[in-house]
Amino acid sequence: MTQRRLSLSAVIASVATVAALGLPGMASAEYWHPANNEAGVIVHSEHFKSEKTREQVRAETEAAMRQGRLSYGESNYPRGAEVAPAASSKTRQQVINEMRSETAAQREARQLLYSAG
């Protein structure tokens, strides 16, 4: 009995065939539909059906944040009206006076803090 080795091109062709035949089925699932554009799909968000309420999703996200199960950036979801903006205790003129009277070292430190690099 002889053993045949699969060539690299045969493996690549097989994977490409499976992907080409499987992608249209995945793209038409739920609210993604095939389209003749660069992305290959068009999203109809009104077709999406969620089993959870907004409050359930928010509670799950907050629980995951407390448990540290979110990766970097995932915990930065918008909180909306829940977080009140911080109020300043200084007047506009007090801030201007502080900036005018700062030393060169303080000015450089402030500019480094608020600059891109």
C-alpha distances in whole Angstrom, upper triangle without the diagonal:
4,7,10,13,16,19,22,24,21,22,26,26,25,27,30,29,29,33,34,34,35,38,40,40,41,43,45,45,49,51,49,48,47,49,49,50,49,48,46,48,51,53,55,56,59,55,55,55,56,56,58,62,63,64,61,59,62,62,59,59,62,60,57,59,61,58,57,53,54,53,55,57,56,59,61,62,65,68,70,74,73,73,77,78,79,83,85,88,89,91,90,93,92,88,89,92,89,87,90,91,88,87,85,83,83,82,79,78,78,77,74,73,73,71,68,67
4,7,10,13,15,19,21,18,20,23,23,22,25,27,27,27,30,32,32,33,36,38,38,39,42,43,44,47,49,47,47,45,47,46,47,46,45,44,46,49,51,53,55,57,54,53,54,55,55,57,61,61,63,60,58,61,61,57,57,60,59,56,58,60,57,55,52,52,51,53,55,54,57,59,60,63,66,68,72,71,72,75,75,77,81,82,85,86,88,87,90,89,85,87,89,87,84,87,88,85,85,82,80,80,79,76,75,75,74,71,70,70,69,65,65
4,7,10,13,16,18,16,16,20,20,19,22,24,24,25,27,29,29,30,33,35,35,36,39,41,41,44,46,44,44,42,44,44,45,43,42,41,43,46,48,50,52,54,51,50,51,51,52,54,57,58,60,57,54,57,57,54,54,57,55,52,54,56,53,51,48,49,47,49,51,50,54,56,56,59,62,65,68,67,68,71,72,73,77,79,82,83,85,83,86,85,82,83,86,83,81,84,85,81,81,79,76,76,76,73,71,72,70,67,67,67,65,61,61
4,6,9,13,14,12,13,17,17,16,19,21,21,22,24,26,26,27,30,33,33,33,36,38,38,42,44,41,41,39,41,40,41,40,39,37,40,43,45,48,49,51,49,48,49,50,50,52,56,56,58,55,53,55,56,52,52,55,54,51,53,55,52,50,47,47,45,47,49,48,52,54,54,57,60,62,66,66,66,69,70,71,75,76,80,81,82,81,84,83,80,81,83,81,79,82,83,79,79,76,74,74,73,71,69,69,68,65,64,64,63,59,59
4,6,9,12,10,11,14,15,14,16,19,20,20,22,24,25,26,28,31,31,32,34,36,37,40,42,39,39,37,39,39,39,37,37,35,38,41,43,46,47,50,47,46,47,48,49,50,53,54,56,53,50,53,54,50,49,53,51,48,50,52,49,47,44,44,42,44,46,45,49,51,51,54,57,60,63,63,63,66,67,68,72,73,76,77,79,78,80,80,76,77,80,77,75,78,79,76,75,73,70,70,70,67,65,66,64,61,61,61,59,55,55
4,7,8,6,7,10,11,11,13,15,16,17,19,21,21,22,25,27,28,28,30,33,33,37,38,36,35,33,35,35,35,34,33,32,34,37,39,42,43,46,43,42,44,45,46,47,51,51,53,50,48,50,51,47,47,50,49,46,48,50,47,45,42,42,40,42,43,43,46,48,48,52,54,57,60,60,60,64,64,65,69,71,74,75,76,75,78,77,73,75,77,75,72,75,77,73,73,71,68,68,67,65,63,63,62,59,59,58,56,53,53
4,5,5,7,9,10,11,13,14,16,17,19,20,22,23,24,27,28,29,30,33,34,37,38,35,35,33,34,33,34,32,32,30,33,37,38,42,43,46,43,43,45,45,46,48,51,51,53,51,48,50,52,48,47,50,50,46,48,50,48,46,43,42,40,41,43,42,46,47,48,51,54,56,60,60,60,63,63,65,68,70,73,74,75,74,76,76,72,73,76,73,71,74,75,72,71,69,67,67,66,63,62,62,60,57,57,57,55,51,51
4,5,5,6,9,10,11,12,14,16,17,18,20,21,22,25,27,26,28,31,32,35,36,33,33,30,32,31,31,29,29,28,30,34,36,39,40,43,41,40,42,43,44,46,49,48,51,48,45,48,49,45,44,47,47,43,45,48,45,43,40,39,37,38,39,39,43,44,45,48,51,53,57,57,57,60,60,61,65,66,69,70,71,70,73,72,68,69,72,70,67,70,71,68,68,65,63,63,62,59,58,58,56,54,53,53,51,47,47
4,5,5,6,9,10,10,12,14,15,16,18,20,21,24,25,25,27,29,31,34,35,32,31,28,29,29,29,27,27,26,29,32,34,38,39,42,40,39,42,42,44,46,49,48,51,49,46,48,49,46,45,48,48,45,46,49,47,44,41,40,38,39,40,40,44,45,45,48,51,53,57,57,57,60,60,62,65,66,70,71,72,70,73,72,69,70,72,70,68,70,72,69,69,66,64,64,63,60,59,59,57,54,54,54,51,48,48
4,5,5,6,9,10,10,12,14,15,17,18,20,22,24,24,26,28,29,33,34,31,30,28,29,29,29,28,28,26,29,32,34,37,39,42,39,39,41,42,43,45,48,48,50,48,45,48,49,46,45,48,48,44,46,49,47,44,41,40,38,40,41,40,44,45,46,48,52,54,57,57,58,61,61,63,66,68,71,72,73,72,75,74,71,72,74,72,70,73,74,71,71,68,66,66,65,62,61,61,59,57,56,56,54,50,50
4,5,5,6,9,10,11,12,14,16,16,18,21,22,22,24,27,27,31,32,29,29,27,28,28,29,27,26,25,27,31,32,35,37,40,37,36,38,39,40,42,45,45,47,45,42,45,46,42,42,45,44,41,43,45,43,41,38,37,35,37,38,37,41,42,42,45,48,51,54,54,54,58,58,60,63,65,68,69,70,69,72,71,68,69,72,69,67,70,71,68,68,66,64,63,62,60,58,58,57,54,53,53,51,47,48
4,5,5,6,9,10,11,12,14,15,16,19,21,21,22,25,26,29,30,27,27,24,26,25,25,23,23,22,24,28,30,33,35,37,35,34,37,37,39,41,43,43,46,44,41,43,45,41,40,44,43,40,41,44,42,40,37,35,33,35,36,35,39,40,40,43,46,48,52,52,52,55,55,57,61,62,66,67,68,66,69,69,65,66,69,67,64,67,69,66,66,63,61,61,60,57,56,56,54,51,51,50,48,45,45
4,6,5,6,9,10,10,12,14,15,18,19,20,21,24,25,29,30,26,26,23,24,24,24,23,23,21,24,27,29,32,34,37,35,34,36,38,39,41,44,44,47,45,42,44,46,43,42,45,45,42,43,46,44,42,39,38,36,37,38,37,41,42,42,45,48,50,53,53,54,57,57,59,63,64,68,69,70,68,71,71,67,68,71,69,67,69,71,68,68,66,64,64,62,60,59,58,56,54,54,53,51,47,48
4,5,5,6,9,10,11,12,14,17,18,18,20,22,23,27,28,25,25,23,25,24,25,24,23,21,24,27,29,32,34,36,33,33,35,36,37,39,42,43,45,43,40,43,44,41,40,44,43,40,42,45,43,41,37,36,35,37,37,36,40,41,41,44,47,49,53,53,53,56,57,59,62,64,68,69,70,68,72,71,68,69,72,70,67,70,72,69,69,67,65,64,63,61,59,59,57,55,54,53,52,48,49
4,5,5,6,9,10,10,12,15,16,16,18,20,21,25,26,23,23,21,23,23,23,22,21,19,21,25,26,29,31,33,31,30,32,33,34,36,39,39,42,40,37,39,41,37,37,40,40,37,38,41,39,37,34,33,31,33,34,33,36,38,37,40,43,45,49,49,49,53,53,55,59,60,64,65,66,65,68,67,64,65,68,66,64,67,68,65,65,63,61,61,60,57,56,55,54,51,50,50,48,44,45
4,6,5,6,9,10,10,13,15,15,16,19,20,24,25,21,21,18,20,20,20,19,18,16,19,22,24,27,29,32,30,29,32,33,35,36,39,39,42,40,37,40,41,38,37,41,41,38,39,42,40,38,35,34,32,33,34,33,37,37,37,40,43,45,48,49,49,52,52,55,58,60,63,64,65,64,67,67,63,64,67,65,63,66,68,65,65,63,61,60,59,57,55,55,53,51,50,49,47,44,44
4,5,5,6,8,10,12,13,15,16,18,19,23,24,21,20,18,20,20,21,20,19,17,19,23,25,27,30,32,29,29,31,33,34,37,40,40,43,41,38,41,42,39,39,42,42,39,41,44,42,40,37,36,34,36,36,35,39,40,39,42,45,46,50,50,51,54,54,57,60,62,66,67,68,66,69,69,66,67,70,68,66,69,71,68,68,66,64,64,62,60,59,58,56,54,53,52,50,47,48
4,6,5,6,8,11,11,12,14,16,17,21,22,20,19,17,20,20,22,21,19,17,18,22,23,26,28,30,27,27,29,30,31,34,37,37,40,38,35,38,39,36,36,39,39,36,38,41,39,38,34,33,32,34,34,33,36,37,37,40,42,44,48,48,49,52,53,55,58,60,64,65,66,65,68,68,65,66,69,67,65,68,70,67,67,65,63,62,61,59,58,57,55,53,52,51,50,46,47
4,5,5,6,9,10,10,12,14,15,19,20,17,17,15,17,18,18,17,16,14,15,19,20,23,25,27,25,24,27,28,30,32,34,35,37,35,33,35,37,34,33,37,37,34,36,39,37,35,32,30,29,31,31,30,33,34,34,36,39,41,45,45,46,49,49,52,55,57,61,62,63,61,65,64,61,62,65,63,61,64,66,63,64,62,60,59,58,56,54,53,52,50,49,47,46,43,44
4,6,6,7,10,11,11,14,15,19,20,16,15,13,15,15,16,16,15,12,14,18,20,22,25,27,25,25,27,29,31,33,36,36,39,37,34,37,39,36,35,39,39,37,38,42,40,38,35,33,32,33,33,32,35,36,35,38,41,42,46,46,47,50,50,53,56,58,62,63,64,62,66,66,62,63,66,65,62,65,67,65,65,63,62,61,59,57,56,55,53,51,50,49,47,44,45
4,6,7,8,10,11,12,14,18,19,16,15,13,16,16,18,18,17,14,15,18,20,22,25,27,24,24,26,28,30,32,35,36,39,37,34,37,39,36,36,40,40,37,39,42,40,39,35,34,33,35,35,33,37,37,36,39,42,43,46,47,48,51,52,54,58,60,64,65,66,64,68,68,64,66,69,67,65,68,70,67,68,66,64,63,62,60,59,57,56,54,53,51,50,47,48
4,6,6,6,9,10,11,15,17,14,14,12,15,17,18,18,16,13,14,17,18,20,22,24,21,21,23,25,26,29,32,32,35,33,31,34,35,32,32,36,36,33,35,38,37,35,32,31,30,32,32,30,33,34,33,36,38,40,43,44,45,48,49,51,55,57,61,62,63,62,65,65,62,63,66,64,62,66,67,65,66,64,62,61,60,58,56,55,54,52,50,49,48,45,46
4,5,5,6,9,10,13,14,11,11,9,12,14,15,15,12,10,10,14,15,18,19,22,19,19,21,23,25,27,30,30,33,32,29,32,34,31,31,34,35,32,34,37,36,34,31,29,28,30,29,28,31,32,31,33,36,37,41,41,42,45,46,49,52,54,58,59,60,59,62,62,59,60,63,61,59,62,64,62,63,61,59,58,57,55,53,52,51,49,47,46,45,42,43
4,5,5,6,9,12,13,10,8,7,10,12,14,15,12,9,9,12,14,16,18,20,17,18,20,23,25,27,30,30,34,32,30,33,35,32,32,36,36,34,36,39,38,36,33,31,31,32,31,29,33,33,32,34,37,37,41,42,43,46,47,50,53,55,59,60,61,59,63,63,60,61,64,63,61,64,66,63,64,63,61,60,58,57,55,54,52,51,49,48,47,44,45
4,6,5,6,10,12,10,9,9,13,15,17,18,15,12,11,14,14,16,18,20,16,17,18,21,23,25,28,29,32,30,28,31,33,30,30,34,34,32,35,38,36,35,32,30,30,32,31,29,32,33,31,33,36,37,40,41,43,46,47,50,53,55,59,60,61,60,64,64,60,62,65,64,62,65,67,64,65,64,62,61,60,58,56,55,54,52,50,49,48,45,47
4,6,5,9,10,8,9,9,13,16,16,17,14,12,10,13,13,15,16,18,15,15,17,18,20,23,25,26,29,27,25,28,30,27,27,31,31,29,31,34,33,32,28,27,26,28,27,25,29,29,28,30,33,34,37,38,39,42,43,46,49,52,55,57,58,57,60,60,57,59,62,60,58,62,63,61,62,61,59,57,56,55,53,51,50,49,47,45,45,42,43
4,5,8,8,5,6,6,9,12,13,14,11,8,7,9,9,12,14,16,13,14,16,18,21,23,25,26,29,27,25,28,30,28,27,31,32,29,31,35,34,32,29,27,27,28,27,25,28,29,27,29,32,32,36,37,38,41,42,45,48,50,54,55,56,55,58,58,55,57,60,58,56,60,62,59,61,59,58,56,55,53,52,50,49,47,46,44,43,40,42
4,6,7,5,4,6,10,13,15,16,13,11,8,9,10,11,13,14,11,12,15,17,20,22,25,25,29,27,25,28,31,28,28,32,33,31,33,36,35,34,31,29,29,31,29,27,30,30,28,30,32,33,36,37,39,42,43,46,49,52,55,57,57,56,60,60,57,59,62,60,59,62,64,62,63,62,60,59,57,56,54,53,51,50,48,46,46,43,45
4,6,6,7,10,13,17,18,19,15,13,11,11,11,11,12,14,10,10,12,14,16,19,22,23,26,24,22,25,28,25,25,29,30,28,30,33,32,32,28,27,27,29,28,25,28,29,27,28,31,31,35,35,37,40,41,45,48,50,54,56,56,56,59,59,56,58,61,60,58,61,63,61,62,61,60,58,57,55,54,52,51,49,47,46,45,43,45
4,6,8,11,14,18,19,20,17,15,12,11,9,9,9,10,7,7,8,11,13,16,18,19,23,21,19,23,25,23,23,27,28,26,28,31,31,30,27,26,26,28,27,24,26,27,24,26,28,29,32,32,34,37,39,42,45,48,51,53,54,53,57,57,54,56,59,58,56,60,61,59,61,60,58,56,55,54,52,50,50,48,46,44,44,42,44
4,6,10,12,16,16,18,14,13,10,8,6,5,6,8,5,5,9,11,15,17,18,19,22,22,19,22,25,23,23,27,28,27,28,32,31,31,28,26,26,28,25,23,25,26,23,24,26,27,30,31,33,36,37,40,43,46,49,51,52,51,54,55,52,53,57,55,54,57,59,57,59,58,56,54,53,52,50,48,47,46,44,42,42,40,42
4,7,9,13,13,14,11,10,6,6,5,6,8,11,9,9,12,15,18,20,21,22,25,24,22,24,27,25,25,28,30,28,29,33,32,31,28,26,26,27,25,23,26,26,24,25,28,28,32,33,34,37,38,41,44,47,50,52,52,51,55,55,52,53,57,55,54,57,59,57,58,57,56,54,52,51,50,48,46,45,44,42,41,38,41
4,6,10,11,13,11,8,5,5,6,8,11,12,10,12,15,18,21,23,25,25,29,28,25,28,31,29,28,32,33,32,33,37,36,35,32,30,30,31,29,27,30,30,27,28,31,31,35,36,38,40,41,44,47,50,53,55,55,54,57,58,55,56,59,58,56,59,62,59,61,60,58,57,55,54,52,51,49,48,46,44,44,41,43
4,7,9,11,9,6,4,6,9,11,14,16,14,15,19,21,24,26,28,28,32,31,28,31,34,32,31,35,36,34,35,39,38,37,34,31,31,32,30,29,32,31,30,31,34,34,37,39,40,43,43,46,49,52,55,56,57,55,59,59,56,57,61,59,57,60,63,60,62,60,59,57,56,54,53,51,50,49,47,45,44,41,43
4,6,9,8,5,5,6,9,11,15,17,16,17,21,24,27,29,30,30,33,33,30,33,36,34,33,36,38,36,37,40,40,39,36,33,32,33,31,30,33,32,30,31,34,34,38,39,40,43,43,46,49,51,55,56,56,54,58,58,55,56,59,58,56,59,61,59,61,59,58,57,55,53,52,50,49,48,46,44,43,40,43
4,7,8,6,7,9,13,15,18,20,19,21,25,27,31,32,34,33,37,36,34,36,39,37,36,39,41,39,39,43,43,41,38,35,34,34,33,32,35,34,33,34,37,37,40,42,43,45,45,48,51,53,57,57,57,55,59,59,56,57,60,59,57,59,62,60,61,59,58,57,55,54,53,51,49,48,47,45,43,40,43
4,6,5,7,8,12,15,18,20,20,21,25,27,30,32,33,32,36,35,32,34,37,36,34,37,39,37,37,41,41,39,36,33,32,32,30,29,33,32,30,31,34,34,38,40,40,43,42,45,48,50,54,54,54,52,55,56,53,53,57,56,53,56,58,56,57,56,55,54,51,50,49,48,45,44,44,41,40,37,39
4,6,8,10,13,16,19,22,21,22,26,28,31,32,33,32,35,35,32,33,37,35,33,36,38,35,36,40,39,37,34,31,30,29,28,27,31,30,29,30,34,34,37,39,39,42,41,44,47,48,52,52,53,50,54,54,51,51,55,54,51,54,56,54,55,53,52,51,49,47,46,45,43,42,41,39,37,34,36
4,5,8,10,14,16,19,19,19,22,24,27,28,30,29,32,32,28,30,33,31,29,33,34,32,32,36,36,34,31,28,27,27,25,24,28,27,26,27,31,31,35,36,37,39,39,42,45,47,50,51,51,49,53,53,50,50,54,53,50,53,55,53,54,52,51,50,48,46,45,44,42,41,40,37,36,33,35
4,7,10,13,16,19,18,18,22,24,27,29,30,30,33,32,29,31,34,32,31,35,36,33,34,38,38,36,33,30,29,29,28,27,30,30,28,30,33,33,37,38,39,42,42,45,48,50,53,54,55,53,56,57,53,54,57,56,54,57,59,57,58,56,55,54,52,50,49,48,46,44,43,41,40,37,39
4,7,10,12,15,14,15,18,20,24,25,27,26,30,29,26,29,32,30,28,32,33,31,32,36,36,34,31,28,28,28,26,25,28,28,26,27,31,31,34,36,37,39,40,43,46,48,52,53,53,51,55,55,52,53,57,55,53,56,58,56,57,56,55,53,51,50,49,47,45,44,43,41,40,37,39
4,7,10,12,12,13,17,19,22,24,25,24,28,28,25,27,30,29,28,31,33,31,32,35,36,34,31,29,28,28,26,25,28,27,25,26,29,29,32,34,35,37,38,41,44,46,50,51,51,49,53,54,50,51,55,54,52,55,57,55,57,55,54,52,51,49,48,46,45,44,42,40,39,37,39
4,6,9,9,9,13,15,19,20,21,21,24,24,21,24,27,25,24,28,29,28,29,32,33,31,29,26,26,26,24,22,25,24,22,23,25,25,29,30,32,34,35,38,41,43,47,48,49,47,51,51,49,50,53,52,50,53,56,54,55,54,53,51,49,48,47,45,44,43,41,39,38,36,38
4,5,6,7,11,14,17,19,19,19,23,23,21,23,26,25,25,28,30,29,30,33,33,33,30,27,28,28,26,24,26,25,23,23,25,25,28,30,31,34,35,38,41,44,47,49,49,48,51,52,49,51,54,53,51,54,57,55,57,56,55,53,51,50,49,47,45,45,43,40,40,38,41
4,5,5,9,11,15,16,16,16,19,20,17,19,23,22,21,24,26,25,27,30,30,30,27,25,25,26,23,21,23,22,19,20,22,22,25,26,28,31,32,35,38,41,44,46,46,45,49,49,47,48,52,51,49,52,55,53,55,54,53,51,49,48,47,44,44,43,41,38,39,37,40
4,5,8,11,14,15,15,16,19,20,18,21,24,23,23,26,28,27,29,32,32,32,30,27,29,29,27,24,26,25,22,22,23,23,25,27,29,32,33,37,39,42,46,47,48,47,51,51,49,50,54,53,51,55,57,55,57,57,56,53,52,51,50,47,46,46,44,41,42,40,43
4,6,10,13,15,16,17,21,20,19,22,24,23,24,27,28,28,29,32,33,32,29,28,29,30,27,25,27,26,23,24,26,25,28,29,32,34,36,39,42,45,49,50,51,50,54,54,52,53,57,55,54,57,60,58,60,59,58,55,54,54,52,49,49,48,46,44,44,42,44
4,6,10,12,13,14,17,17,15,18,21,20,20,23,25,24,26,29,29,29,26,24,25,27,24,22,23,23,20,21,23,23,26,27,29,32,34,37,40,43,46,48,49,48,52,52,50,51,55,53,52,56,57,56,58,57,56,53,52,51,49,47,47,46,43,41,42,40,42
4,7,9,11,13,16,15,14,17,19,18,19,22,23,23,25,28,28,28,25,24,26,28,26,22,24,24,21,22,23,23,26,26,29,32,34,37,40,44,47,49,50,49,53,53,51,53,56,55,54,57,59,57,59,59,57,55,54,53,51,49,48,48,45,43,44,42,45
4,5,8,9,12,11,10,14,15,15,16,19,20,20,22,24,24,25,22,21,23,25,23,20,21,22,19,20,20,21,24,24,26,29,32,35,38,41,44,47,48,47,51,51,49,51,54,52,52,55,57,55,57,57,55,52,52,51,49,47,47,46,43,41,42,40,43
4,7,10,12,10,10,14,15,14,16,18,19,19,22,24,24,25,22,22,24,26,25,21,22,23,20,21,22,23,25,24,27,30,33,36,39,42,45,48,49,49,53,53,50,53,56,54,53,57,58,57,59,58,57,54,53,53,51,48,49,48,45,43,44,43,45
4,7,8,6,7,10,11,10,13,15,15,16,19,20,21,22,20,19,22,24,23,19,19,20,17,18,18,19,21,21,24,27,30,32,35,39,42,44,46,46,50,49,47,50,52,51,50,54,55,53,55,55,54,51,51,50,48,46,46,45,42,41,42,40,43
4,5,5,6,9,10,11,13,14,16,17,19,20,21,23,21,20,23,25,23,19,19,20,16,17,16,17,18,18,21,24,27,30,33,36,39,42,43,43,47,47,45,47,50,49,48,52,53,51,54,54,52,49,49,49,46,44,44,44,41,39,41,40,42
4,5,5,6,9,10,11,12,14,15,16,18,20,21,20,18,21,22,20,17,16,16,13,13,12,13,15,14,17,21,23,26,29,33,36,38,39,40,43,43,41,43,46,45,44,48,49,48,50,50,49,46,45,45,43,40,41,40,37,36,37,36,39
4,5,5,6,9,10,10,12,14,15,16,18,20,19,18,21,22,20,17,16,17,14,14,12,13,14,13,16,19,22,25,28,32,34,37,39,39,43,42,40,43,46,44,44,48,49,47,50,50,48,45,45,45,43,40,41,40,37,36,38,37,39
4,5,5,6,9,10,11,12,14,15,17,18,17,17,20,22,20,17,16,17,15,16,14,16,18,16,19,22,25,28,31,34,37,40,42,42,46,45,43,46,48,47,46,50,51,49,51,52,50,47,47,47,44,42,43,42,38,37,39,38,40
4,5,5,6,9,10,11,12,14,15,16,15,14,17,19,17,13,13,14,11,13,13,15,17,16,18,22,24,27,30,33,36,39,40,41,44,44,41,44,47,45,44,48,49,47,49,49,47,45,44,44,41,39,40,39,36,35,36,35,37
4,5,5,6,9,10,10,12,14,15,14,13,16,18,16,12,11,12,9,10,9,12,14,12,14,18,21,23,26,30,32,35,37,37,41,40,38,41,43,41,41,45,46,44,46,46,44,42,41,41,38,36,37,36,33,32,34,33,35
4,5,5,6,9,10,11,12,14,14,14,17,19,18,14,12,14,12,14,12,15,16,14,16,20,22,24,28,31,33,36,38,39,43,42,39,42,45,43,43,46,47,45,47,48,46,43,43,43,40,38,39,38,34,34,36,35,37
4,6,5,6,9,10,11,12,11,11,15,17,16,13,11,14,12,15,14,17,19,17,19,22,25,27,30,33,36,38,41,41,45,43,41,44,46,44,44,48,49,46,48,48,46,43,44,43,40,39,39,38,35,34,36,35,36
4,5,5,6,9,10,10,9,8,12,13,12,9,8,10,9,12,11,15,17,15,16,20,22,24,28,30,33,36,38,38,42,40,38,41,43,41,41,44,45,43,45,45,43,40,40,40,37,35,36,34,31,31,32,31,33
4,5,5,6,9,10,10,10,13,14,14,11,8,11,10,12,11,14,16,13,14,18,20,22,25,28,31,33,36,36,40,38,36,39,41,39,39,43,43,41,43,43,41,38,39,38,35,34,35,33,30,30,32,31,33
4,5,5,6,9,9,10,14,16,16,13,11,14,13,16,15,18,20,17,18,21,24,25,28,31,34,36,39,40,43,41,39,42,44,42,42,46,46,44,45,46,43,41,41,41,38,36,37,36,32,33,34,33,35
4,5,5,6,5,6,10,12,13,10,9,12,12,15,15,19,21,18,19,23,25,26,30,32,35,37,40,40,43,42,39,42,44,42,42,45,46,43,45,45,42,40,40,39,36,35,36,34,31,31,33,31,33
4,5,5,6,6,9,11,11,9,6,10,11,13,13,17,19,16,16,20,21,23,26,29,31,34,36,37,40,38,36,39,41,38,38,42,42,39,41,41,38,36,37,36,33,31,32,31,27,28,29,28,30
4,6,8,9,12,14,14,13,10,13,14,16,15,19,21,17,17,21,23,23,27,29,31,34,37,37,40,39,36,40,41,39,39,42,43,40,42,42,39,37,38,37,34,33,34,32,29,29,31,31,32
4,6,8,11,14,15,13,11,15,16,19,18,22,24,21,21,24,26,27,30,32,35,37,40,41,44,42,40,43,44,42,41,45,45,43,44,44,41,39,40,39,36,35,36,34,31,32,33,32,33
4,6,8,10,12,11,9,13,15,18,18,22,24,21,21,24,25,26,30,32,34,36,39,39,42,40,38,41,43,40,39,43,43,40,41,41,38,36,37,36,33,32,33,31,28,29,30,29,29
4,7,10,12,10,9,13,14,18,19,22,25,22,22,26,27,28,32,34,37,39,41,42,45,43,40,43,45,42,42,46,46,43,44,44,41,39,39,38,35,34,35,33,30,30,31,30,31
4,7,8,6,6,10,11,15,16,20,23,21,21,24,25,26,30,32,35,37,39,39,42,41,38,41,43,40,39,43,44,41,42,41,39,37,37,36,33,32,32,30,27,27,28,27,28
4,6,6,8,10,12,16,18,21,24,23,22,25,26,27,31,32,35,37,39,39,42,40,37,40,42,39,38,42,42,39,40,39,37,35,35,34,31,30,30,28,25,26,26,24,25
4,6,7,9,12,15,17,20,23,22,21,24,24,24,28,30,33,34,36,36,39,37,34,36,39,36,35,38,39,36,37,36,33,32,32,30,27,27,27,24,22,22,22,20,21
4,5,6,8,11,14,17,20,19,18,21,21,22,26,28,31,32,34,33,37,36,32,34,37,35,33,37,38,35,36,35,33,31,31,30,27,26,26,24,21,21,21,19,21
4,6,7,11,13,16,19,18,18,21,22,23,27,29,32,34,36,35,39,38,35,37,40,37,36,40,41,38,39,39,37,35,34,33,31,29,29,27,25,24,25,23,25
4,6,9,10,14,17,15,15,18,19,20,24,26,29,31,33,33,37,35,33,35,38,35,34,38,39,36,38,38,35,33,33,32,29,28,28,27,24,23,25,23,25
4,6,9,12,15,14,13,16,16,18,22,24,27,29,30,30,34,33,30,32,35,33,32,35,36,34,36,35,33,31,31,30,27,25,26,25,21,21,22,21,23
4,6,9,13,12,12,15,16,19,22,25,28,30,31,31,35,34,31,34,37,35,34,37,39,37,38,38,37,34,33,33,30,28,29,28,25,23,25,24,26
4,6,9,9,10,13,13,16,20,22,26,28,29,29,32,32,29,32,35,33,32,36,37,35,38,38,36,33,33,33,30,28,28,28,24,23,25,24,27
4,6,6,7,10,12,14,18,21,24,26,28,28,32,31,29,31,34,33,32,36,37,36,38,38,37,34,33,34,31,29,29,29,26,24,26,26,29
4,6,7,9,11,14,17,20,23,26,27,27,30,30,28,31,34,32,32,36,37,36,38,39,38,35,34,35,32,29,30,30,27,25,27,27,30
4,6,7,9,13,15,19,21,24,25,25,29,29,27,30,33,32,32,35,37,36,38,39,38,35,34,35,33,30,31,31,28,26,29,29,32
4,6,10,12,15,19,21,24,26,26,30,29,28,31,33,32,32,36,37,36,38,39,38,35,34,35,33,30,31,31,28,27,29,30,32
4,6,9,12,15,18,21,22,23,27,26,24,27,30,28,29,32,33,32,35,35,34,31,31,32,29,26,28,28,24,23,26,27,29
4,6,9,12,15,18,19,20,24,23,22,25,27,26,26,30,31,30,33,34,33,30,29,31,28,25,27,28,24,23,26,27,30
4,6,10,13,15,16,17,20,20,18,21,24,22,23,26,27,27,30,31,30,26,26,27,25,22,24,25,21,20,23,24,27
4,7,10,12,14,15,18,17,16,19,21,20,20,24,25,24,27,28,27,24,24,25,23,20,22,23,19,18,22,24,26
4,7,9,11,12,16,15,14,17,19,18,19,22,23,23,26,28,27,24,24,26,24,21,23,24,21,20,24,26,28
4,5,8,9,12,11,10,14,15,14,16,19,20,19,23,25,24,21,21,23,21,18,21,22,19,19,22,25,27
4,7,10,12,10,10,14,15,14,16,19,19,19,23,25,25,21,21,24,22,20,22,24,21,21,25,28,29
4,7,8,6,7,10,11,10,13,15,16,16,20,22,23,19,19,22,21,18,20,23,20,20,23,27,28
4,5,5,7,9,10,11,13,15,16,17,21,23,24,20,20,23,22,19,21,24,22,21,24,28,30
4,5,5,6,9,10,11,13,15,16,20,21,23,19,18,21,21,18,19,22,21,19,22,25,27
4,5,5,6,9,10,11,12,14,18,20,22,19,18,21,21,18,20,23,22,21,24,27,29
4,5,5,6,9,10,11,12,16,19,20,17,16,20,20,17,19,22,20,20,23,27,28
4,5,5,6,9,10,11,14,17,18,14,13,17,16,13,15,18,17,16,19,23,24
4,5,5,6,9,10,14,16,17,14,13,17,17,14,15,19,18,17,19,23,25
4,5,5,6,9,12,15,17,14,13,17,17,15,17,20,20,19,22,25,26
4,5,5,6,10,13,14,11,11,14,14,12,15,17,17,17,19,23,24
4,5,5,9,11,12,9,8,12,12,10,12,15,14,14,16,20,21
4,6,9,10,13,11,10,13,15,13,14,17,18,17,19,23,24
4,7,10,12,10,10,13,14,13,15,18,18,19,21,24,25
4,7,8,6,6,10,11,10,12,15,15,16,18,21,21
4,5,5,6,9,10,11,12,14,15,17,18,22,21
4,5,5,6,9,10,10,12,14,16,16,19,18
4,5,5,6,9,10,11,12,14,15,18,17
4,5,5,6,9,10,11,13,14,17,17
4,5,5,6,9,10,11,12,16,15
4,5,5,6,9,10,10,13,12
4,6,5,6,9,10,13,12
4,5,5,6,9,12,12
4,5,5,6,9,10
4,6,5,8,7
4,6,8,9
4,7,9
4,6
4
